Amino acid sequence: MTRKLPDIRVLKQHIDAGMGRIEIATMYGCHPDTLRYVMRKAGLFIAMRSTPDAGTLPAYRPPHLRRQVEIKPDRVIFTKEVAAGMHGGTMFQRISVPRITSHVAALQDAGRC
């Protein structure tokens, strides 16, 4: 069950304190779009942050900025862009493959070769 949103002046205090729409909506257990509707109806607006947080950056990167192959000491990771679902869109799938040298070393340690 969702809680009732507080009075407009309480929402204004949260905005003045620097809270974002998602933070306020989470605090009161409602959907961010519901909060946006109530705030817009009351004439309240939250300014967009000028620099996004590192965790909120989009997953998409232009092809020339992507690292398609990452070489780690024990594995190689390939990144491919694949179709996501029946309705279109794309996603990035990371495929981790163990390095052959680590397999050979493991076999040698086990006495198999």
N, CA and C atoms as an extended XYZ file, in Angstrom:
339
Properties=species:S:1:pos:R:3:atomname:S:1:resname:S:1:resid:I:1 pbc="F F F"
N         0.842       -1.176        0.000 N   MET     1
C         0.000        0.000        0.000 CA  MET     1
C         0.885        1.236        0.000 C   MET     1
N         0.589        2.185       -0.860 N   THR     2
C         1.390        3.389       -0.933 CA  THR     2
C         0.908        4.411        0.084 C   THR     2
N         1.857        5.208        0.561 N   ARG     3
C         1.509        6.255        1.495 CA  ARG     3
C         1.069        7.489        0.727 C   ARG     3
N         0.300        8.329        1.375 N   LYS     4
C        -0.176        9.561        0.769 CA  LYS     4
C         0.980       10.551        0.679 C   LYS     4
N         1.041       11.270       -0.427 N   LEU     5
C         2.084       12.280       -0.585 CA  LEU     5
C         1.847       13.418        0.392 C   LEU     5
N         2.918       14.053        0.870 N   PRO     6
C         2.755       15.124        1.844 CA  PRO     6
C         2.235       16.408        1.193 C   PRO     6
N         2.073       17.403        2.021 N   ASP     7
C         1.616       18.713        1.578 CA  ASP     7
C         2.636       19.324        0.613 C   ASP     7
N         2.189       20.261       -0.197 N   ILE     8
C         3.052       20.892       -1.206 CA  ILE     8
C         4.239       21.592       -0.540 C   ILE     8
N         4.035       22.232        0.606 N   ARG     9
C         5.150       22.946        1.252 CA  ARG     9
C         6.223       21.961        1.728 C   ARG     9
N         5.833       20.737        2.118 N   VAL    10
C         6.813       19.722        2.516 CA  VAL    10
C         7.600       19.265        1.290 C   VAL    10
N         6.908       19.087        0.170 N   LEU    11
C         7.608       18.731       -1.073 CA  LEU    11
C         8.588       19.828       -1.460 C   LEU    11
N         8.188       21.087       -1.294 N   LYS    12
C         9.070       22.215       -1.609 CA  LYS    12
C        10.300       22.193       -0.710 C   LYS    12
N        10.142       21.827        0.547 N   GLN    13
C        11.285       21.731        1.457 CA  GLN    13
C        12.253       20.641        1.003 C   GLN    13
N        11.703       19.525        0.539 N   HIS    14
C        12.567       18.457        0.022 CA  HIS    14
C        13.338       18.923       -1.208 C   HIS    14
N        12.663       19.644       -2.084 N   ILE    15
C        13.321       20.150       -3.294 CA  ILE    15
C        14.412       21.138       -2.924 C   ILE    15
N        14.107       22.056       -1.987 N   ASP    16
C        15.100       23.036       -1.552 CA  ASP    16
C        16.293       22.383       -0.872 C   ASP    16
N        16.064       21.220       -0.263 N   ALA    17
C        17.156       20.485        0.385 CA  ALA    17
C        18.030       19.755       -0.636 C   ALA    17
N        17.636       19.788       -1.915 N   GLY    18
C        18.444       19.176       -2.972 CA  GLY    18
C        18.061       17.755       -3.319 C   GLY    18
N        16.939       17.288       -2.843 N   MET    19
C        16.508       15.927       -3.165 CA  MET    19
C        15.951       15.871       -4.579 C   MET    19
N        16.142       14.758       -5.227 N   GLY    20
C        15.620       14.540       -6.566 CA  GLY    20
C        14.244       13.899       -6.529 C   GLY    20
N        13.625       13.843       -7.699 N   ARG    21
C        12.271       13.288       -7.800 CA  ARG    21
C        12.223       11.818       -7.398 C   ARG    21
N        13.210       11.050       -7.808 N   ILE    22
C        13.220        9.626       -7.490 CA  ILE    22
C        13.428        9.410       -5.997 C   ILE    22
N        14.290       10.228       -5.389 N   GLU    23
C        14.525       10.105       -3.948 CA  GLU    23
C        13.253       10.412       -3.157 C   GLU    23
N        12.553       11.472       -3.550 N   ILE    24
C        11.325       11.847       -2.847 CA  ILE    24
C        10.258       10.775       -3.045 C   ILE    24
N        10.119       10.280       -4.275 N   ALA    25
C         9.109        9.257       -4.556 CA  ALA    25
C         9.397        7.978       -3.770 C   ALA    25
N        10.665        7.607       -3.660 N   THR    26
C        11.035        6.419       -2.892 CA  THR    26
C        10.718        6.615       -1.416 C   THR    26
N        10.957        7.811       -0.925 N   MET    27
C        10.694        8.103        0.481 CA  MET    27
C         9.216        7.915        0.830 C   MET    27
N         8.330        8.295       -0.097 N   TYR    28
C         6.894        8.226        0.171 CA  TYR    28
C         6.222        7.014       -0.471 C   TYR    28
N         6.991        6.146       -1.106 N   GLY    29
C         6.451        4.906       -1.639 CA  GLY    29
C         5.516        5.091       -2.820 C   GLY    29
N         5.816        6.052       -3.683 N   CYS    30
C         4.982        6.240       -4.872 CA  CYS    30
C         5.867        6.198       -6.113 C   CYS    30
N         5.260        6.169       -7.256 N   HIS    31
C         5.992        6.148       -8.521 CA  HIS    31
C         6.488        7.560       -8.821 C   HIS    31
N         7.698        7.709       -9.380 N   PRO    32
C         8.219        9.039       -9.700 CA  PRO    32
C         7.317        9.834      -10.650 C   PRO    32
N         6.622        9.146      -11.559 N   ASP    33
C         5.726        9.864      -12.465 CA  ASP    33
C         4.523       10.445      -11.729 C   ASP    33
N         4.058        9.753      -10.683 N   THR    34
C         2.969       10.281       -9.869 CA  THR    34
C         3.418       11.547       -9.154 C   THR    34
N         4.614       11.513       -8.612 N   LEU    35
C         5.156       12.695       -7.945 CA  LEU    35
C         5.331       13.836       -8.935 C   LEU    35
N         5.809       13.529      -10.134 N   ARG    36
C         5.989       14.570      -11.155 CA  ARG    36
C         4.654       15.215      -11.502 C   ARG    36
N         3.610       14.401      -11.606 N   TYR    37
C         2.270       14.917      -11.917 CA  TYR    37
C         1.790       15.870      -10.816 C   TYR    37
N         1.954       15.457       -9.564 N   VAL    38
C         1.511       16.282       -8.435 CA  VAL    38
C         2.318       17.572       -8.377 C   VAL    38
N         3.618       17.473       -8.592 N   MET    39
C         4.467       18.666       -8.539 CA  MET    39
C         4.160       19.619       -9.683 C   MET    39
N         3.946       19.072      -10.864 N   ARG    40
C         3.633       19.925      -12.009 CA  ARG    40
C         2.296       20.632      -11.801 C   ARG    40
N         1.342       19.932      -11.219 N   LYS    41
C         0.030       20.514      -10.937 CA  LYS    41
C         0.147       21.659       -9.922 C   LYS    41
N         1.097       21.536       -8.981 N   ALA    42
C         1.307       22.563       -7.957 CA  ALA    42
C         2.259       23.659       -8.418 C   ALA    42
N         2.868       23.490       -9.589 N   GLY    43
C         3.796       24.505      -10.101 CA  GLY    43
C         5.205       24.362       -9.564 C   GLY    43
N         5.556       23.197       -9.042 N   LEU    44
C         6.910       22.944       -8.536 CA  LEU    44
C         7.728       22.222       -9.594 C   LEU    44
N         8.990       22.607       -9.700 N   PHE    45
C         9.869       21.978      -10.674 CA  PHE    45
C        11.201       21.671      -10.018 C   PHE    45
N        11.819       20.576      -10.424 N   ILE    46
C        13.147       20.217       -9.947 CA  ILE    46
C        14.111       20.483      -11.087 C   ILE    46
N        15.131       21.287      -10.812 N   ALA    47
C        16.125       21.600      -11.834 CA  ALA    47
C        16.946       20.359      -12.141 C   ALA    47
N        17.282       20.185      -13.401 N   MET    48
C        18.113       19.062      -13.809 CA  MET    48
C        19.523       19.270      -13.274 C   MET    48
N        20.154       18.187      -12.852 N   ARG    49
C        21.534       18.280      -12.393 CA  ARG    49
C        22.433       18.500      -13.588 C   ARG    49
N        23.407       19.386      -13.426 N   SER    50
C        24.276       19.721      -14.555 CA  SER    50
C        25.236       18.583      -14.890 C   SER    50
N        25.724       17.876      -13.883 N   THR    51
C        26.611       16.750      -14.139 CA  THR    51
C        25.965       15.489      -13.588 C   THR    51
N        25.707       14.515      -14.433 N   PRO    52
C        25.076       13.290      -13.947 CA  PRO    52
C        26.024       12.493      -13.068 C   PRO    52
N        25.446       11.714      -12.163 N   ASP    53
C        26.245       10.825      -11.320 CA  ASP    53
C        26.851        9.739      -12.192 C   ASP    53
N        27.945        9.175      -11.726 N   ALA    54
C        28.616        8.136      -12.508 CA  ALA    54
C        27.730        6.916      -12.708 C   ALA    54
N        26.845        6.618      -11.755 N   GLY    55
C        25.994        5.453      -11.858 CA  GLY    55
C        24.819        5.634      -12.797 C   GLY    55
N        24.525        6.876      -13.209 N   THR    56
C        23.364        7.116      -14.040 CA  THR    56
C        23.731        7.350      -15.501 C   THR    56
N        24.961        7.146      -15.873 N   LEU    57
C        25.347        7.349      -17.264 CA  LEU    57
C        24.709        6.260      -18.130 C   LEU    57
N        24.335        6.596      -19.356 N   PRO    58
C        23.708        5.591      -20.206 CA  PRO    58
C        24.674        4.469      -20.566 C   PRO    58
N        24.119        3.303      -20.816 N   ALA    59
C        24.939        2.144      -21.154 CA  ALA    59
C        25.489        2.249      -22.571 C   ALA    59
N        24.813        3.023      -23.442 N   TYR    60
C        25.243        3.096      -24.834 CA  TYR    60
C        26.471        3.980      -24.970 C   TYR    60
N        27.440        3.503      -25.710 N   ARG    61
C        28.613        4.286      -26.075 CA  ARG    61
C        28.798        4.147      -27.571 C   ARG    61
N        29.228        5.211      -28.231 N   PRO    62
C        29.485        5.097      -29.671 CA  PRO    62
C        30.535        4.018      -29.933 C   PRO    62
N        30.464        3.388      -31.102 N   PRO    63
C        31.380        2.270      -31.386 CA  PRO    63
C        32.853        2.603      -31.219 C   PRO    63
N        33.264        3.820      -31.550 N   HIS    64
C        34.686        4.141      -31.445 CA  HIS    64
C        35.148        4.328      -29.996 C   HIS    64
N        34.215        4.436      -29.052 N   LEU    65
C        34.576        4.578      -27.644 CA  LEU    65
C        34.448        3.269      -26.865 C   LEU    65
N        33.881        2.246      -27.479 N   ARG    66
C        33.678        0.968      -26.795 CA  ARG    66
C        34.952        0.164      -26.747 C   ARG    66
N        35.120       -0.561      -25.668 N   ARG    67
C        36.213       -1.525      -25.572 CA  ARG    67
C        35.619       -2.868      -25.942 C   ARG    67
N        35.842       -3.310      -27.171 N   GLN    68
C        35.209       -4.534      -27.640 CA  GLN    68
C        35.935       -5.781      -27.159 C   GLN    68
N        37.213       -5.656      -26.860 N   VAL    69
C        37.976       -6.796      -26.350 CA  VAL    69
C        38.780       -6.306      -25.154 C   VAL    69
N        38.588       -6.973      -24.018 N   GLU    70
C        39.372       -6.675      -22.821 CA  GLU    70
C        40.200       -7.903      -22.494 C   GLU    70
N        41.476       -7.705      -22.285 N   ILE    71
C        42.360       -8.826      -21.973 CA  ILE    71
C        42.730       -8.735      -20.498 C   ILE    71
N        42.299       -9.723      -19.743 N   LYS    72
C        42.602       -9.837      -18.318 CA  LYS    72
C        43.648      -10.928      -18.145 C   LYS    72
N        44.286      -11.011      -16.978 N   PRO    73
C        45.314      -12.045      -16.799 CA  PRO    73
C        44.801      -13.473      -16.955 C   PRO    73
N        43.534      -13.707      -16.590 N   ASP    74
C        43.025      -15.074      -16.636 CA  ASP    74
C        41.933      -15.307      -17.672 C   ASP    74
N        41.495      -14.251      -18.350 N   ARG    75
C        40.406      -14.409      -19.316 CA  ARG    75
C        40.417      -13.279      -20.336 C   ARG    75
N        39.669      -13.488      -21.401 N   VAL    76
C        39.461      -12.477      -22.434 CA  VAL    76
C        37.957      -12.203      -22.493 C   VAL    76
N        37.572      -10.933      -22.517 N   ILE    77
C        36.157      -10.576      -22.518 CA  ILE    77
C        35.837       -9.873      -23.829 C   ILE    77
N        34.891      -10.447      -24.564 N   PHE    78
C        34.421       -9.861      -25.815 CA  PHE    78
C        33.087       -9.172      -25.552 C   PHE    78
N        32.887       -8.002      -26.111 N   THR    79
C        31.621       -7.286      -25.970 CA  THR    79
C        30.992       -7.174      -27.353 C   THR    79
N        29.751       -7.673      -27.481 N   LYS    80
C        29.045       -7.628      -28.764 CA  LYS    80
C        27.734       -6.899      -28.585 C   LYS    80
N        27.312       -6.177      -29.604 N   GLU    81
C        26.009       -5.534      -29.607 CA  GLU    81
C        25.027       -6.493      -30.269 C   GLU    81
N        23.980       -6.870      -29.554 N   VAL    82
C        23.022       -7.844      -30.066 CA  VAL    82
C        21.608       -7.281      -29.972 C   VAL    82
N        20.695       -7.855      -30.755 N   ALA    83
C        19.290       -7.450      -30.703 CA  ALA    83
C        18.692       -7.896      -29.378 C   ALA    83
N        17.895       -7.018      -28.775 N   ALA    84
C        17.320       -7.310      -27.459 CA  ALA    84
C        15.824       -7.534      -27.585 C   ALA    84
N        15.412       -8.757      -27.664 N   GLY    85
C        13.991       -9.078      -27.676 CA  GLY    85
C        13.356       -9.006      -29.047 C   GLY    85
N        12.064       -9.261      -29.053 N   MET    86
C        11.321       -9.312      -30.313 CA  MET    86
C        10.943       -7.933      -30.824 C   MET    86
N        10.919       -6.934      -29.943 N   HIS    87
C        10.420       -5.619      -30.338 CA  HIS    87
C        11.530       -4.642      -30.676 C   HIS    87
N        12.701       -5.128      -30.940 N   GLY    88
C        13.793       -4.262      -31.350 CA  GLY    88
C        14.620       -3.799      -30.172 C   GLY    88
N        15.479       -2.857      -30.441 N   GLY    89
C        16.391       -2.381      -29.423 CA  GLY    89
C        17.647       -3.229      -29.421 C   GLY    89
N        18.660       -2.710      -28.789 N   THR    90
C        19.911       -3.455      -28.712 CA  THR    90
C        20.400       -3.485      -27.275 C   THR    90
N        21.253       -4.439      -27.009 N   MET    91
C        21.912       -4.519      -25.716 CA  MET    91
C        23.328       -5.012      -25.954 C   MET    91
N        24.146       -4.843      -24.960 N   PHE    92
C        25.523       -5.289      -25.059 CA  PHE    92
C        25.678       -6.559      -24.244 C   PHE    92
N        26.205       -7.577      -24.885 N   GLN    93
C        26.414       -8.855      -24.224 CA  GLN    93
C        27.907       -9.066      -24.071 C   GLN    93
N        28.322       -9.317      -22.835 N   ARG    94
C        29.731       -9.559      -22.561 CA  ARG    94
C        29.949      -11.066      -22.468 C   ARG    94
N        30.924      -11.548      -23.225 N   ILE    95
C        31.240      -12.970      -23.258 CA  ILE    95
C        32.643      -13.143      -22.687 C   ILE    95
N        32.730      -13.827      -21.563 N   SER    96
C        34.007      -14.044      -20.903 CA  SER    96
C        34.530      -15.430      -21.275 C   SER    96
N        35.733      -15.466      -21.816 N   VAL    97
C        36.341      -16.718      -22.261 CA  VAL    97
C        37.657      -16.904      -21.505 C   VAL    97
N        37.849      -18.058      -20.862 N   PRO    98
C        39.128      -18.281      -20.173 CA  PRO    98
C        40.272      -18.305      -21.173 C   PRO    98
N        41.410      -17.808      -20.749 N   ARG    99
C        42.583      -17.837      -21.623 CA  ARG    99
C        43.106      -19.263      -21.711 C   ARG    99
N        43.528      -19.655      -22.868 N   ILE   100
C        44.030      -21.013      -23.103 CA  ILE   100
C        45.236      -21.293      -22.213 C   ILE   100
N        46.086      -20.297      -22.006 N   THR   101
C        47.291      -20.520      -21.201 CA  THR   101
C        46.929      -20.914      -19.771 C   THR   101
N        45.850      -20.359      -19.236 N   SER   102
C        45.460      -20.732      -17.875 CA  SER   102
C        44.935      -22.157      -17.848 C   SER   102
N        44.283      -22.604      -18.928 N   HIS   103
C        43.832      -23.998      -19.005 CA  HIS   103
C        45.026      -24.945      -19.083 C   HIS   103
N        45.998      -24.591      -19.895 N   VAL   104
C        47.186      -25.438      -20.029 CA  VAL   104
C        47.923      -25.505      -18.699 C   VAL   104
N        48.044      -24.363      -18.015 N   ALA   105
C        48.730      -24.353      -16.724 CA  ALA   105
C        47.980      -25.208      -15.710 C   ALA   105
N        46.646      -25.153      -15.720 N   ALA   106
C        45.854      -25.967      -14.798 CA  ALA   106
C        46.025      -27.451      -15.102 C   ALA   106
N        46.059      -27.802      -16.389 N   LEU   107
C        46.265      -29.207      -16.763 CA  LEU   107
C        47.660      -29.678      -16.350 C   LEU   107
N        48.653      -28.806      -16.531 N   GLN   108
C        50.008      -29.177      -16.120 CA  GLN   108
C        50.098      -29.355      -14.609 C   GLN   108
N        49.445      -28.468      -13.867 N   ASP   109
C        49.454      -28.592      -12.408 CA  ASP   109
C        48.764      -29.874      -11.962 C   ASP   109
N        47.740      -30.276      -12.697 N   ALA   110
C        47.015      -31.504      -12.353 CA  ALA   110
C        47.728      -32.750      -12.846 C   ALA   110
N        48.791      -32.577      -13.634 N   GLY   111
C        49.561      -33.709      -14.138 CA  GLY   111
C        48.901      -34.395      -15.322 C   GLY   111
N        48.033      -33.716      -16.035 N   ARG   112
C        47.346      -34.319      -17.163 CA  ARG   112
C        48.062      -34.126      -18.482 C   ARG   112
N        49.072      -33.264      -18.516 N   CYS   113
C        49.820      -33.118      -19.770 CA  CYS   113
C        51.257      -32.769      -19.506 C   CYS   113
